[in-house]
């Protein structure tokens, strides 16, 4: 009987033929391994990519890694990027296209010491502000343009210092305010010993100048290939499954992130707290780009005064081809 069963199993295996090879996808993250990217690590860990017929390599970012340069050099199929940086790169000749938008809200803000006397954005004049660069400065510059505050210093302007990816300028009182994210650097300030009641925060969302963050971008030419579009549709669908799971199981998602942090730099406390904040930004998103949010971002970037982030309305910077196909699956 066993021989018969074995023969039947072998026969079935031969009839089915070899298993189809999974389609490879290389994803370049915008920053280091942390809960900001939990959805992708969860999708990988829980087998959502495998179920979609994908073999996904997730490349962490870092202070010296620009996702735009990585994809331009052929080092990734898809990148996580902020829309201001992606649109600026597109205007300069790198044809990036937004195929999905997992983050529905912005987590960016300025955090100030209350002792500086800053109570409203008008109080920024004459102050020193820490700003991230490498593409992260665009929302800030647009905001200052909206306020009519020059970024060249002086009593009527602000002095801008290039902020590293830490909170030292605020701790050491080199800056009156620094750039922070709701899910990361703000809590580093708290953990460093400055209580919340000694801080004043200005969320870009509340100021009406928030621009879209963590979206998924590919090169325009890649979208001419239907097989690539199909692969990206499966990738986005599986990734959004990962984000849904992360919202339902935040502590487990944070643990998965920690398991993938090869540097060992992250802590359980910080990642679990970050996961809670990140889930607020992805909530309500199925991956589809909200065109009203897109137009708001474009409007904010165009109204950049004498030095706007982009100088003309982008054409072809977004597509629904991937998310439309995803919804058919």
Secondary structure per residue as TSV (DSSP state, phi and psi in degrees):
chain	resnum	aa	ss	phi	psi
A	1	X	-	360.0	-43.3
A	2	X	H	-61.5	-38.0
A	3	X	H	-65.5	-37.6
A	4	X	H	-64.6	-44.9
A	5	X	H	-63.2	-40.7
A	6	X	H	-64.3	-40.6
A	7	X	H	-65.3	-40.5
A	8	X	H	-64.6	-40.7
A	9	X	H	-63.9	-42.8
A	10	X	H	-64.0	-42.6
A	11	X	H	-61.3	-43.6
A	12	X	H	-63.4	-39.1
A	13	X	H	-64.8	-41.5
A	14	X	H	-67.3	-37.2
A	15	X	H	-66.8	-37.6
A	16	X	H	-72.6	-27.4
A	17	X	-	77.6	178.8
A	18	X	S	-66.6	146.3
A	19	X	-	-64.1	141.9
A	20	X	-	-66.3	138.4
A	21	X	-	-70.4	140.6
A	22	X	-	-69.9	145.2
A	23	X	E	-77.2	131.3
A	24	X	E	-83.3	138.0
A	25	X	E	-134.4	129.5
A	26	X	E	-109.2	119.3
A	27	X	E	-107.9	125.2
A	28	X	E	-101.9	120.7
A	29	X	-	-81.2	161.2
A	30	X	S	-81.4	-23.7
A	31	X	S	-147.4	-174.7
A	32	X	S	-66.3	166.9
A	33	X	S	-61.0	115.9
A	34	X	S	-162.1	175.4
A	35	X	G	-62.4	-15.6
A	36	X	G	-55.7	-25.6
A	37	X	G	-118.6	21.3
A	38	X	H	-55.4	-38.2
A	39	X	H	-55.5	-36.8
A	40	X	H	-74.2	-42.7
A	41	X	H	-67.1	-37.2
A	42	X	H	-65.3	-44.1
A	43	X	H	-59.7	-36.0
A	44	X	H	-72.5	-46.8
A	45	X	H	-67.5	-39.3
A	46	X	T	-86.4	1.2
A	47	X	T	84.2	12.1
A	48	X	H	-66.4	-36.8
A	49	X	H	-69.0	-40.9
A	50	X	H	-59.0	-44.7
A	51	X	H	-62.7	-27.1
A	52	X	T	-89.0	4.7
A	53	X	T	73.6	34.2
A	54	X	E	-122.4	143.3
A	55	X	E	-114.4	99.3
A	56	X	E	-102.1	127.1
A	57	X	E	-103.1	123.6
A	58	X	E	-104.1	116.6
A	59	X	E	-99.3	118.4
A	60	X	-	-66.2	153.8
A	61	X	-	-97.7	-160.1
A	62	X	-	173.3	177.8
A	63	X	T	-61.9	-23.3
A	64	X	T	-108.4	14.7
A	65	X	-	-117.0	118.5
A	66	X	-	-103.7	114.1
A	67	X	H	-53.3	-36.4
A	68	X	H	-61.0	-40.5
A	69	X	H	-70.0	-35.7
A	70	X	H	-63.5	-48.4
A	71	X	H	-70.9	-32.6
A	72	X	H	-64.3	-32.6
A	73	X	T	-88.5	5.3
A	74	X	T	83.7	12.7
A	75	X	S	-87.1	-0.6
A	76	X	-	-156.6	153.5
A	77	X	S	-89.1	-33.2
A	78	X	E	-148.0	146.0
A	79	X	E	-128.9	154.8
A	80	X	E	-93.5	125.4
A	81	X	E	-147.9	160.5
A	82	X	-	-86.8	143.0
A	83	X	H	-60.7	-40.1
A	84	X	H	-55.6	-44.9
A	85	X	H	-67.1	-39.2
A	86	X	H	-66.9	-42.3
A	87	X	H	-70.3	-36.3
A	88	X	H	-64.1	-41.5
A	89	X	H	-65.4	-38.4
A	90	X	H	-63.3	-43.2
A	91	X	H	-65.3	-26.3
A	92	X	T	-87.4	-0.2
A	93	X	T	119.2	-8.8
A	94	X	-	-95.0	107.5
A	95	X	-	-77.8	73.8
A	96	X	E	-82.7	143.3
A	97	X	E	-130.1	131.5
A	98	X	E	-76.4	122.0
A	99	X	E	-106.2	-15.8
A	100	X	E	-165.6	157.6
A	101	X	-	-136.4	82.7
A	102	X	-	-62.7	-34.0
A	103	X	-	-89.4	117.7
A	104	X	-	-88.0	-20.3
A	105	X	S	-130.9	162.3
A	106	X	-	-94.6	142.0
A	107	X	-	-108.0	9.7
A	108	X	E	-84.1	142.5
A	109	X	E	-159.1	167.1
A	110	X	E	-104.3	134.3
A	111	X	E	-115.8	126.4
A	112	X	E	-122.7	152.3
A	113	X	E	-75.4	131.3
A	114	X	G	-62.8	-30.6
A	115	X	G	-64.7	-14.6
A	116	X	G	-75.6	-11.8
A	117	X	T	87.0	4.7
A	118	X	-	-77.9	120.3
A	119	X	-	-121.2	-21.1
A	120	X	S	-146.7	165.4
A	121	X	G	-57.4	-29.0
A	122	X	G	-63.0	-23.4
A	123	X	G	-79.4	-2.7
A	124	X	G	-65.9	-25.2
A	125	X	T	-56.6	131.3
A	126	X	T	82.8	0.8
A	127	X	-	-101.3	167.9
A	128	X	E	-109.2	125.6
A	129	X	E	-120.4	134.5
A	130	X	E	-87.4	129.4
A	131	X	E	-132.2	135.0
A	132	X	-	-76.1	144.5
A	133	X	-	-113.6	-149.3
A	134	X	T	58.2	39.3
A	135	X	T	98.5	-17.6
A	136	X	T	-83.1	-7.8
A	137	X	T	-80.8	-15.5
A	138	X	H	-59.9	-46.8
A	139	X	H	-61.1	-38.5
A	140	X	H	-63.8	-47.5
A	141	X	H	-62.4	-38.2
A	142	X	H	-65.1	-40.0
A	143	X	H	-62.0	-46.4
A	144	X	H	-63.1	-36.3
A	145	X	H	-64.5	-40.9
A	146	X	H	-61.3	-37.1
A	147	X	H	-80.0	-13.9
A	148	X	T	73.8	26.8
A	149	X	-	-105.3	115.9
A	150	X	-	-67.3	152.6
A	151	X	S	-105.9	27.0
A	152	X	S	-107.1	13.2
A	153	X	-	89.3	-169.7
A	154	X	S	89.0	170.9
A	155	X	T	-65.6	-29.3
A	156	X	T	-98.5	2.1
A	157	X	S	-126.0	-169.5
A	158	X	-	-120.9	146.0
A	159	X	E	-93.2	123.0
A	160	X	E	-102.3	128.2
A	161	X	E	-113.0	142.4
A	162	X	E	-71.8	113.4
A	163	X	-	-87.6	131.3
A	164	X	-	-72.4	178.1
A	165	X	S	-86.8	59.3
A	166	X	S	-153.6	-178.2
A	167	X	S	-112.9	15.6
A	168	X	H	-55.6	-41.0
A	169	X	H	-57.2	-34.5
A	170	X	H	-77.3	-42.0
A	171	X	H	-63.6	-38.4
A	172	X	T	-92.7	5.5
A	173	X	T	59.2	32.3
A	174	X	S	-82.2	-19.7
A	175	X	-	-136.5	149.0
A	176	X	S	-79.5	-31.0
A	177	X	E	-140.4	153.8
A	178	X	E	-135.9	161.3
A	179	X	E	-75.4	134.9
A	180	X	E	-143.4	159.5
A	181	X	E	-108.5	147.4
A	182	X	T	-57.6	-26.4
A	183	X	T	-102.8	-1.3
A	184	X	T	-138.0	-85.8
A	185	X	H	-63.4	-31.8
A	186	X	H	-56.2	-42.4
A	187	X	H	-74.6	-23.1
A	188	X	H	-66.6	-36.8
A	189	X	H	-63.5	-45.6
A	190	X	H	-61.2	-46.8
A	191	X	H	-65.3	-23.4
A	192	X	T	-78.7	-6.1
A	193	X	T	112.6	1.8
A	194	X	-	-94.1	113.9
A	195	X	-	-68.2	156.9
A	196	X	G	-60.0	-33.0
A	197	X	G	-74.7	-2.3
A	198	X	G	-105.3	10.8
A	199	X	E	-122.1	152.3
A	200	X	E	-125.2	129.1
A	201	X	E	-119.2	146.0
A	202	X	E	-126.2	104.6
A	203	X	E	-80.6	134.4
A	204	X	H	-59.3	-35.3
A	205	X	H	-58.1	-43.4
A	206	X	H	-71.7	-24.5
A	207	X	H	-87.1	-3.3
A	208	X	T	76.8	14.1
A	209	X	-	-123.1	19.1
A	210	X	-	-66.1	139.3
A	211	X	-	-117.7	155.6
A	212	X	-	-66.4	135.4
A	213	X	-	-105.5	-152.8
A	214	X	S	-17.4	82.1
A	215	X	E	-109.3	171.7
A	216	X	E	-106.6	129.7
A	217	X	E	-129.8	143.6
A	218	X	E	-131.9	171.7
A	219	X	E	-80.9	140.5
A	220	X	G	-56.1	-42.3
A	221	X	G	-61.3	-30.9
A	222	X	G	-63.3	-29.2
A	223	X	G	-74.3	-7.9
A	224	X	G	-74.0	-16.0
A	225	X	-	-95.7	113.4
A	226	X	H	-60.4	-34.0
A	227	X	H	-65.3	-35.9
A	228	X	H	-68.2	-42.0
A	229	X	H	-60.4	-43.1
A	230	X	H	-62.3	-43.3
A	231	X	H	-62.9	-42.3
A	232	X	H	-68.2	-34.2
A	233	X	H	-62.8	-42.4
A	234	X	H	-67.0	-37.7
A	235	X	H	-65.3	-46.4
A	236	X	H	-64.7	-43.1
A	237	X	H	-60.7	-46.1
A	238	X	H	-66.5	-37.5
A	239	X	H	-64.4	-41.6
A	240	X	H	-68.1	-30.4
A	241	X	H	-60.7	-39.6
A	242	X	H	-63.3	-42.2
A	243	X	H	-67.9	-39.4
A	244	X	H	-61.2	-43.1
A	245	X	H	-65.0	-38.9
A	246	X	H	-63.5	-36.2
A	247	X	H	-70.4	-34.1
A	248	X	H	-80.1	-26.9
A	249	X	S	-134.3	66.2
A	250	X	H	-60.3	-40.3
A	251	X	H	-67.9	-41.3
A	252	X	H	-64.9	-39.4
A	253	X	H	-62.0	-41.5
A	254	X	H	-63.7	-38.1
A	255	X	H	-65.6	-38.1
A	256	X	H	-63.4	-41.1
A	257	X	H	-59.7	-46.2
A	258	X	H	-61.4	-37.9
A	259	X	H	-65.1	-25.5
A	260	X	H	-96.1	-1.4
A	261	X	-	-84.0	96.0
A	262	X	T	-70.5	-18.6
A	263	X	T	-79.3	-24.9
A	264	X	-	71.9	14.9
A	265	X	-	-81.9	-21.6
A	266	X	-	-85.5	152.7
A	267	X	-	-113.4	154.2
A	268	X	H	-61.7	-43.6
A	269	X	H	-59.2	-47.0
A	270	X	H	-68.4	-41.2
A	271	X	H	-69.8	-36.3
A	272	X	H	-68.4	-38.6
A	273	X	H	-67.7	-41.5
A	274	X	H	-62.8	-40.2
A	275	X	H	-60.4	-40.0
A	276	X	H	-62.2	-39.6
A	277	X	H	-74.3	-39.3
A	278	X	H	-62.4	-39.1
A	279	X	H	-60.9	-26.7
A	280	X	H	-69.7	-27.3
A	281	X	H	-85.3	-28.0
A	282	X	H	-94.2	-13.4
A	283	X	T	-58.5	132.7
A	284	X	T	89.2	-5.3
A	285	X	-	-97.3	133.5
A	286	X	-	-105.9	11.6
A	287	X	S	100.3	-14.1
A	288	X	-	-78.1	132.5
A	289	X	-	-70.7	126.3
A	290	X	-	-80.5	116.7
A	291	X	H	-68.4	-25.4
A	292	X	H	-66.4	-40.9
A	293	X	H	-66.0	-37.3
A	294	X	H	-62.7	-47.6
A	295	X	H	-64.0	-36.4
A	296	X	H	-63.0	-42.3
A	297	X	H	-62.5	-47.2
A	298	X	H	-60.2	-45.2
A	299	X	H	-60.0	-44.6
A	300	X	H	-60.9	-42.5
A	301	X	H	-72.9	-33.5
A	302	X	H	-71.1	-32.4
A	303	X	-	-87.5	54.0
A	304	X	-	-99.0	24.2
A	305	X	G	65.7	-137.9
A	306	X	G	-75.1	-14.4
A	307	X	G	-136.2	67.1
A	308	X	-	-68.1	154.9
A	309	X	S	-65.2	-43.2
A	310	X	-	-127.8	151.5
A	311	X	S	-107.8	-6.6
A	312	X	S	-151.1	157.9
A	313	X	-	-61.4	124.9
A	314	X	-	-66.5	148.4
A	315	X	S	-122.3	131.0
A	316	X	S	73.8	18.8
A	317	X	-	-82.2	-10.1
A	318	X	B	-135.7	159.9
A	319	X	-	-149.0	147.3
A	320	X	S	-102.5	3.5
A	321	X	H	-56.5	-41.2
A	322	X	H	-74.1	-48.9
A	323	X	H	-70.8	-30.7
A	324	X	H	-63.2	-45.1
A	325	X	H	-67.1	-37.3
A	326	X	H	-58.5	-41.0
A	327	X	H	-71.2	-17.7
A	328	X	H	-84.1	-12.8
A	329	X	-	-82.6	360.0
